[in-house]
Amino acid sequence: MVVLEVKKRGKIQPKGSKMSTADQKCAKPLHPRHKQLKLINDKIDRTWDRKRIADQVYFVATCHQFRVKDLRQFCKFKKIKIPQARSRKEEIVKLIWENGADFQDIHDFASQADSQPSENTMLLTERVQVKTTTQLHALFQLSKNLYNKANCLVHAGFQRHVLWNAPAVQKAGCRVYYPEMDRELQGSGEYRALPAKTSQKILQQVDTAWTSYFEAIKAWKKDCLLPKTQRKFRSKPHKPGWKGEECENLLFFTNQQCKIKENYLHFPKAVGIPPVKVNATRIGPLQQVRILPRGYYSIVEIVFKKSYRGAERVAQTKNNLPQRIVAIDLGVRNLVCLVTNIPGVRPVVVKGGVVKSINQYYNKQRAHYQQQYEHLGIRGTPRRLARLTRKRNNKIEDIFHKLSQDIIEYCQALRVGTIIMGYNPRWKQNCSMGKRNNQNFVTIPFHSLVQKITYKAKLAGIKVEQVEESHTSKCSFLDDEPIAHHDTYLGQRGVYRSKKEGGNGKISYGLFKTAKGQIVNADVNGGYNILRKAFPEFTKDGIEGLGLIPVAVKFSKKDQDFTGLKQLANLASPLHALPKAGAVDGTEVGGVSTGGGSSKSIKIYTK
């Protein structure tokens, strides 16, 4: 066999031939990642033109700098058929060469593809709850043992030299990283009790925990220099500790260990876990499977990849318009209030009674059970209390998923390009709104709803921004009051309505009275202020009339969905289907003056 050497510009000479000193200096080696010149020579078909053998080898070697994905896309662009789905890189390069293409063509195509916005990918999780069997409990214990073994190795590494398997590069007093950890524990019983890939993932879990700890320590040291009101950390981060005797650790399985066949997720036979039924239509390319211990039940998390178009690509197709904005104000009585800068579109208020009732029932039953357990001297979390918590969490999770999806569909129907969300970090800490209001507010997982809206909007190509909503509920939007702290505000939240005016003789905090005496929904006023805080150029011009009257949407117990919001999203053209501002008199829509007015207009706002 003739072994070839690559020179500058692809000139190749047989090994052993005389080369001048100048030629030896200009000889260009292959890329370090692809030292396969001899292997490439062996795989080149000798029926090719012998005169072009040097150019062929240079072309094949140079194309190894590209990824298989780039070469496949180039073949698809040139309409070159690849015989097998898993063809090797050498075979694909040979097909490209035989079809008359060269290295420069691939380079130009790859450069052009990189300059265009490509499709992004997101990792999503499908969660399935299963009963924790005896086999799963045993596997969780084995995972915990390996976690503690690796964590002990890292802890001891800061004190002394702990690596004995060659090549040992760790020094006494230094951290033990994953490669050394894996090499040191490969022969241990804890490592070999689980599949190799599962054990490696557990060691990576330990390594990630320590990496996060050191990053948190650096951030905490910088955070200590700030005033207390601006600090993010409430205390010093703790080192990753050991898991107790009764604790359990999660399990990891890669996409090489698990397969989905006929709507069933199959695990390795060595672990003895029965197949789990899943919805294969909603699952994309499998990436990883995790099993989380939750006591008497476990959660199987199926991590898969889903591609989506970014906001820039969607804006290019004109499906969404960046200048159309929706602002979201979160609350308890009104769970979500949607306002928009599109003239003539009425705000939408989603009632939060269903979430409020679920939490009230849960808190009542939990207090009842805890009182009984305390009287009987039972400690821990009994099965009945765990079932109650699981049922409550599943209900709220289901409602938030449906609500977030309906909100995104409604925004897509309006061709909205940006969503502004009012959210304050740590807004539940030290809140003082009274015993009953605190219970209703603290027990609603608003952060979960914000996360669901954010990632679903990202998949739909809608940009999401979060704005601190301080002072948005007290400042008056219709009076163009600056959104900041004032000793005396122009407007007033809370309107007294006597029984003669259609009220109940109490102050209604769901209404807001402006300086001119107009009465609007308080959440609508706060939503428009959130929009104005994110975009200061936004004004009240065009937002008048029915633009201040919200459409109330409730959770349908019959359909188990927000049917009203779904109907608004399914309209052919929401701009024409909803009543416009000129449909009623401006004075009636504007609200009741300070001196009084008809109760009919009041009922419109609180509808």
C-alpha positions as a printed Julia matrix, in Angstrom:
607×3 Matrix{Float64}:
   0.0    0.0     0.0
   1.18   3.51   -0.78
   1.04   5.82    2.21
   0.52   9.43    1.16
   1.46  12.68    2.82
  -0.54  15.89    2.41
   1.31  19.02    1.38
   0.21  22.58    0.81
  -2.64  22.95   -1.72
  -3.31  19.22   -1.62
  -0.09  18.11   -3.3
   0.65  14.55   -2.21
   3.82  12.51   -2.69
   4.53   8.87   -1.83
   6.3    8.3     1.43
  10.04   7.87    0.98
  10.31  10.17   -2.03
  12.72  13.04   -1.77
  11.23  16.35   -0.64
  13.04  19.61   -0.61
  13.51  21.5     2.64
  11.11  24.2     1.46
   8.44  21.59    0.67
   8.86  20.01    4.09
   8.33  23.38    5.78
   5.14  24.11    3.83
   3.69  20.63    4.39
   0.27  21.1     6.02
  -0.82  18.35    8.48
  -4.41  17.29    8.88
  -6.68  18.7    11.53
  -5.8   17.19   14.94
  -9.3   15.77   15.31
  -9.05  13.82   12.06
  -5.71  12.02   11.99
  -7.08   9.35    9.69
  -5.06   9.73    6.53
  -3.98   6.1     6.49
  -7.53   4.94    7.2
  -8.89   7.13    4.42
  -6.33   5.73    1.96
  -7.49   2.2     2.78
 -11.14   3.03    2.14
 -10.71   4.85   -1.17
 -11.95   2.79   -4.08
  -8.93   1.9    -6.25
 -11.12   1.99   -9.36
 -11.01   5.77   -9.21
  -8.83   7.68  -11.61
  -5.22   7.02  -10.54
  -4.17  10.44  -11.75
  -6.57  12.15   -9.36
  -5.75  10.02   -6.33
  -3.88  12.87   -4.6
  -6.77  15.3    -5.04
  -9.22  12.67   -3.88
  -7.34  12.0    -0.65
  -6.96  15.7     0.03
 -10.67  16.28   -0.59
 -11.72  13.41    1.67
  -9.34  14.47    4.44
 -10.4   18.11    4.3
 -14.11  17.29    4.35
 -13.57  15.49    7.64
 -13.48  18.93    9.23
 -17.23  19.18    8.62
 -19.9   17.5    10.71
 -22.0   14.66    9.32
 -25.01  16.97    9.67
 -23.39  19.54    7.34
 -22.52  16.89    4.76
 -26.05  15.44    4.84
 -27.58  18.88    4.35
 -25.25  19.48    1.41
 -26.32  16.17   -0.16
 -29.96  17.13    0.31
 -29.28  20.51   -1.31
 -27.53  18.89   -4.29
 -30.16  16.09   -4.45
 -27.55  13.4    -3.8
 -29.15  10.23   -2.46
 -27.47   8.59    0.52
 -28.05   4.8     0.44
 -28.22   4.2     4.2
 -29.54   6.3     7.04
 -26.38   5.67    9.1
 -23.76   6.0     6.39
 -20.23   6.76    7.57
 -18.63  10.09    6.89
 -16.18   8.57    4.36
 -19.05   7.12    2.32
 -20.89  10.45    2.21
 -17.74  12.29    1.12
 -17.16   9.72   -1.62
 -20.7   10.27   -2.94
 -20.16  14.02   -2.96
 -16.9   13.59   -4.89
 -18.47  11.27   -7.45
 -21.22  13.82   -8.12
 -18.7   16.46   -9.16
 -18.66  18.65   -6.03
 -15.51  19.83   -4.29
 -14.42  21.18   -0.94
 -15.11  24.8    -1.83
 -18.75  24.02   -2.66
 -19.31  22.48    0.78
 -17.53  25.37    2.47
 -19.69  27.96    0.69
 -22.87  26.04    1.5
 -21.96  25.7     5.19
 -21.05  29.4     5.45
 -24.34  30.4     3.87
 -26.29  28.11    6.21
 -24.52  29.53    9.28
 -25.35  33.11    8.25
 -29.09  32.33    8.14
 -31.05  31.93   11.4
 -31.34  28.19   11.92
 -34.0   26.29   13.79
 -33.38  26.15   17.5
 -33.99  23.16   19.73
 -35.45  22.91   23.21
 -35.41  20.07   25.71
 -38.91  19.21   26.92
 -40.04  16.7    29.53
 -42.97  14.31   29.49
 -43.86  13.26   33.04
 -45.59   9.98   33.88
 -46.48   8.95   37.44
 -46.09   5.27   38.31
 -46.33   3.21   41.48
 -43.03   2.69   43.28
 -42.38  -1.04   43.3
 -39.97  -2.96   45.51
 -37.52  -3.13   42.61
 -37.59   0.66   42.19
 -36.98   1.18   45.9
 -33.95  -1.11   45.69
 -32.59   0.77   42.65
 -33.09   4.12   44.37
 -31.08   2.82   47.33
 -28.25   1.64   45.06
 -28.22   5.05   43.39
 -28.04   6.71   46.8
 -25.12   4.5    47.84
 -23.11   5.43   44.75
 -23.94   9.11   45.22
 -22.68   9.05   48.81
 -19.56   7.1    47.78
 -18.65   9.67   45.12
 -19.52  12.6    47.36
 -17.32  11.17   50.12
 -14.46  10.9    47.62
 -14.78  14.59   46.71
 -14.99  15.63   50.37
 -11.89  13.6    51.24
 -10.02  14.98   48.22
  -9.83  18.4    49.88
  -7.98  16.84   52.83
  -5.62  14.26   51.35
  -4.65  12.34   48.24
  -7.46   9.88   47.45
  -6.75   8.69   43.88
  -4.79   5.47   43.5
  -5.78   4.17   40.08
  -3.31   5.31   37.42
  -3.03   7.83   35.93
  -3.76   9.83   39.11
  -3.53  13.58   38.5
  -5.27  14.82   41.64
  -3.19  16.49   44.3
  -3.91  16.6    48.0
  -6.18  19.51   48.84
  -7.59  19.79   45.31
 -11.01  18.93   43.95
 -11.72  15.55   42.38
 -13.46  15.96   39.03
 -15.68  13.53   37.14
 -12.98  11.79   34.99
 -10.86  10.92   38.04
 -14.0   10.04   40.01
 -15.16   7.63   37.29
 -11.72   6.0    36.96
 -11.38   5.55   40.72
 -14.83   4.04   41.35
 -15.18   1.78   38.31
 -14.2   -1.31   40.26
 -16.27  -0.58   43.37
 -19.37  -2.58   44.26
 -21.58   0.51   44.3
 -20.55   1.37   40.74
 -21.02  -2.16   39.37
 -24.41  -2.66   41.05
 -26.01  -0.44   38.39
 -25.58  -0.28   34.6
 -22.39   1.53   33.6
 -24.12   4.45   31.86
 -26.46   4.94   34.83
 -23.5    4.98   37.22
 -21.69   7.51   35.06
 -24.73   9.81   35.1
 -24.88   9.62   38.9
 -21.2   10.6    39.12
 -21.9   13.49   36.77
 -24.73  14.5    39.1
 -22.23  14.74   41.97
 -19.78  16.7    39.82
 -22.53  19.12   38.74
 -23.59  19.65   42.35
 -20.06  20.66   43.35
 -19.67  22.91   40.32
 -22.91  24.69   41.21
 -21.71  25.03   44.81
 -18.47  26.8    43.84
 -20.31  29.08   41.41
 -22.81  29.94   44.14
 -19.97  30.73   46.57
 -18.45  33.19   44.08
 -21.82  34.85   43.52
 -22.48  34.94   47.28
 -19.19  36.74   47.99
 -20.12  39.44   45.47
 -23.65  39.56   46.83
 -22.4   40.28   50.36
 -21.03  43.64   49.16
 -24.52  44.85   48.2
 -27.1   46.37   50.56
 -29.43  43.9    52.26
 -32.41  44.99   50.19
 -30.59  44.11   46.95
 -29.11  40.75   47.98
 -30.17  37.59   46.18
 -28.86  35.11   48.76
 -30.55  34.73   52.12
 -27.66  32.71   53.59
 -24.31  31.18   52.66
 -24.56  28.23   50.23
 -23.95  24.81   51.79
 -21.71  22.07   50.47
 -23.4   19.05   48.85
 -24.13  16.73   51.76
 -24.75  13.03   52.15
 -28.15  11.44   51.76
 -29.57   9.78   54.86
 -30.31   6.13   55.42
 -33.97   6.47   54.46
 -33.31   8.85   51.56
 -33.33   7.81   47.92
 -31.64   9.18   44.81
 -33.0    9.41   41.3
 -32.06   7.12   38.4
 -30.72   8.1    34.98
 -31.02   6.21   31.7
 -29.63   7.37   28.35
 -31.3    7.1    24.96
 -29.04   4.11   24.26
 -30.54   2.22   27.19
 -34.24   3.09   26.71
 -36.42   2.71   23.64
 -40.01   3.66   22.85
 -41.92   0.95   21.0
 -45.68   0.95   20.38
 -46.43   3.64   23.0
 -44.38   1.86   25.67
 -41.09   3.0    27.19
 -38.77   0.0    27.62
 -35.91   0.0    30.15
 -32.79  -2.22   30.2
 -33.55  -5.81   31.12
 -30.83  -5.79   33.78
 -32.73  -3.32   36.01
 -36.02  -5.23   35.88
 -38.33  -2.2    35.49
 -41.57  -3.01   33.62
 -42.43  -0.96   30.5
 -44.26   2.33   31.06
 -47.11   3.42   28.82
 -46.5    6.84   27.22
 -47.98   9.0    24.5
 -45.42   8.53   21.73
 -47.09  11.11   19.46
 -46.04  13.94   21.77
 -42.46  12.74   22.27
 -39.67  13.8    19.93
 -36.12  12.42   19.65
 -35.37  10.77   22.99
 -32.47  12.26   24.96
 -32.68  10.92   28.5
 -34.99   9.23   31.0
 -35.05  10.07   34.7
 -36.99   8.35   37.49
 -37.63  10.56   40.52
 -38.53   8.94   43.87
 -41.58  10.45   45.56
 -42.36   7.9    48.25
 -45.24   5.6    47.34
 -45.15   6.82   43.72
 -42.41   7.8    41.28
 -42.22  10.24   38.39
 -40.77   9.03   35.08
 -39.39  12.04   33.21
 -38.83  11.5    29.48
 -36.52  14.21   28.15
 -36.79  14.77   24.41
 -35.73  17.37   21.89
 -38.1   19.63   19.98
 -37.13  22.1    17.27
 -38.74  25.51   16.98
 -38.32  28.7    15.05
 -37.01  31.72   16.88
 -38.83  35.02   17.16
 -36.73  36.42   14.3
 -37.72  33.63   11.91
 -41.39  33.92   12.83
 -41.25  37.69   12.33
 -39.81  37.12    8.83
 -42.83  34.97    7.9
 -45.14  37.76    9.21
 -47.07  35.28   11.34
 -46.42  37.45   14.4
 -46.02  41.22   14.42
 -43.37  42.55   16.87
 -45.3   45.81   17.35
 -48.29  43.92   18.77
 -47.84  43.45   22.5
 -49.8   41.67   25.24
 -49.2   42.45   28.92
 -50.09  39.94   31.65
 -50.95  40.87   35.22
 -51.11  38.0    37.73
 -53.41  37.93   40.73
 -55.53  35.8    43.06
 -59.15  36.73   42.4
 -58.34  37.36   38.75
 -55.65  34.81   38.02
 -54.57  36.42   34.74
 -55.45  39.75   33.14
 -54.51  40.16   29.46
 -54.31  43.65   27.95
 -52.97  44.6    24.54
 -51.94  47.68   22.62
 -54.15  46.7    19.66
 -56.92  49.32   19.35
 -60.43  47.97   19.8
 -59.49  44.67   21.47
 -60.99  44.31   24.93
 -58.92  43.03   27.86
 -59.47  39.47   29.04
 -59.74  38.56   32.72
 -59.36  34.89   33.71
 -61.07  34.2    37.01
 -58.97  32.38   39.59
 -61.8   30.88   41.61
 -60.97  27.29   40.63
 -57.36  27.53   41.87
 -58.48  29.39   44.97
 -61.05  26.72   45.85
 -58.54  23.88   45.32
 -56.06  25.53   47.68
 -58.7   26.3    50.29
 -59.89  22.69   50.36
 -56.3   21.44   50.5
 -55.36  23.74   53.38
 -58.52  22.8    55.31
 -57.98  19.04   54.91
 -54.25  19.3    55.61
 -54.87  21.17   58.87
 -57.48  18.57   59.85
 -55.12  15.63   59.21
 -52.18  17.28   60.95
 -54.3   17.91   64.02
 -55.24  14.23   64.15
 -51.65  13.05   63.6
 -50.38  15.37   66.32
 -52.98  14.02   68.73
 -51.99  10.41   67.9
 -48.26  11.17   68.05
 -47.62  10.3    64.37
 -44.62  12.03   62.8
 -43.45  12.38   59.23
 -45.71  12.44   56.17
 -48.35   9.68   56.29
 -49.77   8.13   53.13
 -53.1    9.97   53.38
 -51.41  13.39   53.58
 -49.09  12.5    50.7
 -52.08  11.52   48.54
 -53.83  14.79   49.33
 -50.75  16.82   48.35
 -50.23  14.8    45.17
 -53.84  15.25   44.08
 -53.73  18.99   44.71
 -50.44  19.42   42.81
 -51.73  17.41   39.84
 -54.9   19.5    39.61
 -53.06  22.83   39.65
 -50.43  21.54   37.21
 -53.16  20.48   34.79
 -55.01  23.81   35.07
 -51.84  25.85   34.55
 -50.86  23.81   31.49
 -54.29  24.35   29.91
 -54.35  28.05   30.81
 -50.86  28.72   29.45
 -51.65  26.91   26.2
 -54.9   28.87   25.75
 -53.06  32.14   26.39
 -50.49  31.32   23.69
 -53.23  30.35   21.21
 -55.04  33.61   21.97
 -51.82  35.58   21.33
 -51.26  33.7    18.07
 -54.81  34.54   16.96
 -54.02  38.23   17.52
 -50.6   37.76   15.82
 -48.85  39.09   18.9
 -45.06  39.25   18.76
 -44.19  40.17   22.36
 -45.57  39.2    25.79
 -44.81  41.35   28.84
 -45.26  39.66   32.22
 -45.35  41.44   35.55
 -43.45  39.41   38.11
 -41.53  40.27   41.27
 -38.87  37.84   42.51
 -39.31  36.78   46.15
 -42.63  38.61   46.32
 -43.99  35.97   48.71
 -41.3   36.61   51.32
 -42.53  38.51   54.39
 -45.83  39.48   52.73
 -48.37  40.97   55.14
 -51.83  40.99   53.61
 -53.7   39.39   56.47
 -54.06  35.75   57.47
 -56.64  34.79   54.85
 -55.13  36.76   51.96
 -51.65  35.47   52.77
 -52.9   31.89   52.61
 -54.6   32.44   49.24
 -51.62  34.28   47.74
 -48.7   32.2    49.01
 -50.17  28.81   48.08
 -50.61  29.66   44.38
 -47.46  28.65   42.39
 -47.24  31.73   40.14
 -43.65  30.93   39.14
 -44.81  27.64   37.62
 -47.38  29.49   35.49
 -44.76  32.04   34.4
 -42.37  29.26   33.33
 -45.07  27.46   31.33
 -46.1   30.62   29.48
 -42.44  31.48   28.8
 -41.37  28.19   27.21
 -44.61  27.75   25.24
 -44.3   31.29   23.89
 -40.72  30.52   22.89
 -41.9   27.47   20.95
 -44.51  29.65   19.21
 -41.9   32.26   18.24
 -43.21  34.91   20.65
 -40.76  37.01   22.62
 -41.29  37.13   26.4
 -40.06  39.81   28.8
 -40.5   40.09   32.55
 -41.04  43.46   34.21
 -41.05  44.32   37.88
 -44.61  45.34   38.64
 -43.96  47.65   41.59
 -46.31  50.68   41.78
 -48.3   49.51   38.74
 -51.49  48.92   40.73
 -51.48  52.32   42.48
 -50.61  54.64   39.59
 -53.35  55.79   37.22
 -52.95  54.76   33.59
 -55.64  57.08   32.21
 -54.08  60.08   33.98
 -50.59  59.32   32.58
 -49.22  59.21   36.12
 -45.49  58.32   36.27
 -45.0   54.77   37.53
 -43.08  55.44   40.72
 -43.65  55.98   44.41
 -45.74  59.05   45.27
 -46.8   60.34   48.65
 -50.2   61.08   47.13
 -51.42  59.16   44.08
 -53.76  60.65   41.5
 -56.04  57.61   41.45
 -57.49  55.44   44.16
 -57.79  51.68   44.3
 -61.01  50.63   45.99
 -64.4   52.19   45.32
 -67.25  52.34   47.8
 -70.56  51.3    46.29
 -73.77  51.67   48.21
 -76.69  49.29   47.77
 -78.6   52.0    45.93
 -75.84  52.09   43.32
 -75.88  48.32   42.87
 -73.12  47.54   45.35
 -73.07  45.7    48.64
 -72.32  48.65   50.86
 -68.59  47.81   51.03
 -65.4   48.98   49.37
 -64.73  47.06   46.17
 -60.95  46.73   45.71
 -61.44  45.27   42.25
 -62.19  48.75   40.9
 -59.92  51.74   40.36
 -61.05  55.38   40.34
 -59.02  57.87   38.3
 -58.46  61.53   39.09
 -61.3   62.45   36.71
 -63.73  60.11   38.45
 -63.68  57.32   35.87
 -64.01  53.81   37.27
 -62.14  50.97   35.58
 -61.15  47.46   36.53
 -58.13  47.56   38.85
 -56.36  44.65   37.12
 -56.86  46.28   33.72
 -55.28  49.47   35.06
 -52.35  47.44   36.42
 -51.94  45.52   33.16
 -51.73  48.7    31.09
 -49.19  50.13   33.54
 -47.06  46.99   33.12
 -47.22  47.54   29.36
 -46.34  51.21   29.83
 -43.44  50.31   32.14
 -41.87  48.05   29.51
 -42.59  50.46   26.64
 -42.68  54.06   27.95
 -43.77  55.35   24.53
 -47.1   53.53   24.9
 -49.94  55.93   25.74
 -53.68  55.78   26.32
 -54.39  57.03   22.79
 -56.59  54.46   21.09
 -57.2   52.57   24.36
 -60.61  53.9    25.22
 -64.21  52.82   25.24
 -64.51  49.04   25.3
 -60.72  48.83   25.5
 -61.19  49.36   29.25
 -63.98  46.81   29.75
 -62.65  43.28   30.34
 -64.16  40.05   29.06
 -64.51  37.6    31.96
 -63.42  33.99   31.37
 -64.03  31.19   33.87
 -62.86  27.61   34.16
 -65.53  25.28   32.8
 -66.03  22.31   35.13
 -67.98  20.52   32.41
 -65.26  20.78   29.77
 -62.38  20.95   32.29
 -60.88  23.82   30.32
 -60.99  27.58   29.86
 -63.63  27.36   27.14
 -64.19  31.11   26.88
 -60.53  31.87   26.21
 -60.35  29.03   23.71
 -63.38  30.43   21.87
 -61.71  33.83   21.62
 -58.57  32.18   20.23
 -60.55  30.16   17.66
 -62.3   33.21   16.2
 -61.48  33.82   12.57
 -60.6   37.45   13.31
 -60.75  38.57   16.95
 -60.33  42.19   15.89
 -63.67  42.14   14.06
 -65.51  39.68   16.3
 -65.04  41.67   19.52
 -67.07  44.9    19.92
 -65.15  48.0    19.03
 -64.77  51.16   21.07
 -67.22  53.17   19.03
 -70.09  50.77   19.71
 -71.2   52.57   22.9
 -71.18  56.05   24.3
 -67.82  57.15   25.65
 -69.3   58.58   28.84
 -71.08  55.36   29.7
 -68.0   53.31   29.0
 -65.75  55.72   30.82
 -67.47  54.97   34.1
 -69.41  56.83   36.72
 -68.43  60.32   37.72
 -67.67  61.25   41.3
 -71.15  62.57   41.86
 -72.82  59.25   41.0
 -74.17  57.52   37.93
 -76.08  54.55   36.64
 -75.4   51.14   38.14
 -75.57  49.62   34.68
 -72.13  50.87   33.72
 -70.72  49.56   37.01
 -72.0   46.07   36.28
 -70.31  46.13   32.89
 -66.89  46.54   34.49
 -67.35  43.86   37.12
 -68.87  41.39   34.7
